[in-house]
């Protein structure tokens, strides 16, 4: 199963409108996980970290990977128990 992260808006009727198209095969079934701010939050926008913070995090991650301090992704996936679905595309 492949994960795709997109942003969108939920209208007053509860319908989700995505900010950009989903690039998967037409008429395919998908599973959806919605992450939204807590009710007590004053903002309705998703708070993204500042660009410099993201760049610093990527630099740290790259250094850790180069020095062998990271777990290979193949090992990470082995630890995740995801249900399989025949109707989703990789």
VMD Tcl script that draws the C-alpha trace (Angstrom):
set ca {
  {0.00 0.00 0.00}
  {1.29 3.46 -0.89}
  {0.67 6.61 1.21}
  {-0.05 9.98 -0.42}
  {-0.26 13.14 1.65}
  {-2.54 15.94 0.42}
  {-4.27 18.88 2.03}
  {-7.87 19.90 1.64}
  {-10.89 21.58 3.18}
  {-14.01 20.15 4.79}
  {-17.12 22.22 4.00}
  {-20.11 22.84 6.29}
  {-21.81 19.67 4.99}
  {-18.77 17.53 5.87}
  {-17.59 17.04 2.29}
  {-13.85 16.93 1.68}
  {-12.40 19.01 -1.16}
  {-8.73 18.32 -1.95}
  {-6.35 21.13 -2.91}
  {-4.92 19.07 -5.79}
  {-5.87 15.93 -7.74}
  {-4.97 12.48 -6.43}
  {-2.66 10.76 -8.90}
  {-3.91 7.16 -8.78}
  {-5.69 4.92 -11.27}
  {-9.22 6.13 -12.04}
  {-12.11 4.48 -10.20}
  {-9.82 2.81 -7.65}
  {-10.82 2.40 -4.01}
  {-8.63 4.09 -1.40}
  {-8.41 4.28 2.39}
  {-8.48 7.78 3.85}
  {-6.99 9.07 7.09}
  {-7.92 12.62 8.04}
  {-5.71 14.64 10.39}
  {-7.25 17.85 11.65}
  {-6.48 20.46 14.32}
  {-7.91 20.03 17.82}
  {-11.24 21.77 18.46}
  {-9.53 24.15 20.90}
  {-7.12 25.32 18.21}
  {-7.67 28.92 17.13}
  {-6.48 28.28 13.58}
  {-8.15 26.15 10.94}
  {-5.04 26.00 8.77}
  {-2.54 23.17 9.06}
  {0.53 24.56 10.81}
  {3.58 23.65 8.76}
  {6.99 24.09 10.35}
  {9.14 26.97 9.04}
  {11.22 26.16 5.95}
  {14.51 26.62 7.81}
  {13.40 24.09 10.44}
  {12.52 21.58 7.70}
  {15.87 22.14 5.96}
  {17.75 21.67 9.25}
  {15.86 18.45 9.94}
  {16.63 17.13 6.45}
  {20.33 17.98 6.87}
  {20.42 16.14 10.24}
  {18.66 13.13 8.73}
  {21.07 13.03 5.80}
  {24.08 13.20 8.15}
  {22.61 10.41 10.32}
  {21.98 8.27 7.24}
  {25.52 8.83 5.94}
  {26.99 7.87 9.30}
  {24.86 4.73 9.55}
  {22.70 5.95 12.42}
  {19.42 5.22 10.60}
  {17.36 2.04 10.35}
  {16.95 0.84 6.74}
  {13.43 1.42 5.43}
  {13.07 -2.30 4.72}
  {13.43 -2.98 8.45}
  {10.92 -0.25 9.32}
  {8.27 -1.75 7.02}
  {8.74 -5.17 8.61}
  {7.72 -3.66 11.95}
  {4.52 -2.13 10.53}
  {1.51 -4.45 10.33}
  {-0.65 -3.08 7.52}
  {-3.71 -4.88 6.16}
  {-3.46 -5.66 2.46}
  {-6.12 -4.72 -0.05}
  {-6.34 -6.26 -3.49}
  {-8.01 -3.22 -5.02}
  {-5.30 -0.62 -4.23}
  {-2.45 0.12 -6.58}
  {1.20 0.62 -5.62}
}
mol new
graphics top color blue
foreach p $ca { graphics top sphere $p radius 0.5 }
foreach p [lrange $ca 0 end-1] q [lrange $ca 1 end] { graphics top cylinder $p $q radius 0.2 }
display resetview
